[in-house]
């Protein structure tokens, strides 16, 4: 099993993600998958959760994305992203 280095996102970026979830706004979400491939999808953020000390967001589609793998959400880049 490959280990990932956890890079927490900033509190201000998390606040922006929560605002998008509250507004139920469809947004473009760009992230890297487990293989390092850049993925771009559209979706509505449903909720956030922590599993094994890793933060995730869940979309209304059911897809779960690690927050530390985000590159941008709603065209706003994650400032401390090492993924892009």
C-alpha positions in Angstrom: 0.0 0.0 0.0 1.4 3.3 -1.1 1.6 6.1 1.6 0.5 9.6 0.9 1.8 12.6 2.6 -1.1 14.5 4.2 -1.0 18.2 3.5 -3.8 19.9 5.3 -5.7 22.7 3.5 -5.9 26.2 5.0 -8.8 27.2 7.2 -9.8 30.0 4.8 -10.0 27.6 1.9 -12.0 25.1 4.0 -14.4 27.9 4.8 -14.8 28.6 1.1 -15.6 25.0 0.4 -18.2 25.0 3.2 -19.8 28.1 1.7 -20.1 26.4 -1.7 -21.7 23.4 0.0 -24.1 25.6 1.9 -25.1 27.4 -1.4 -25.4 24.0 -3.1 -23.6 25.5 -6.0 -22.5 23.2 -8.8 -18.8 23.8 -9.4 -15.8 22.4 -11.3 -13.6 20.3 -9.0 -10.0 19.5 -10.2 -8.0 17.0 -8.2 -5.4 14.3 -8.5 -6.4 10.7 -8.2 -4.5 7.9 -6.5 -2.3 7.4 -9.7 -1.5 11.1 -9.9 -3.7 11.8 -12.8 -5.5 15.1 -12.9 -9.3 14.8 -12.9 -11.9 17.5 -13.6 -15.5 16.9 -12.7 -18.6 19.0 -12.0 -20.6 18.5 -8.9 -22.3 19.8 -5.8 -20.5 19.4 -2.4 -22.8 17.6 0.0 -20.7 17.1 3.1 -17.2 16.8 4.7 -15.9 14.0 6.8 -12.7 12.6 8.3 -11.6 9.0 7.9 -8.3 7.7 9.3 -7.2 11.3 10.0 -7.7 12.3 6.3 -10.3 15.0 5.3 -12.7 14.3 2.5 -15.6 15.9 0.7 -18.5 14.0 -0.6 -20.4 15.2 -3.6 -24.1 14.7 -4.1 -23.2 12.0 -6.7 -21.6 10.0 -3.9 -18.0 10.6 -5.1 -15.5 11.1 -2.3 -12.5 13.3 -2.8 -9.5 13.8 -0.4 -9.2 17.5 0.4 -5.4 17.3 0.2 -5.7 16.1 -3.4 -7.7 19.2 -4.5 -6.1 21.5 -7.1 -9.0 23.9 -7.6 -12.7 24.2 -6.8 -14.9 26.6 -8.7 -11.9 27.9 -10.6 -10.1 28.9 -7.3 -6.8 27.2 -6.9 -5.8 25.7 -3.6 -3.0 28.0 -2.5 -0.9 25.3 -0.7 -1.6 22.6 -3.3 1.4 20.5 -4.2 -0.8 18.8 -6.8 -0.7 21.4 -9.5 
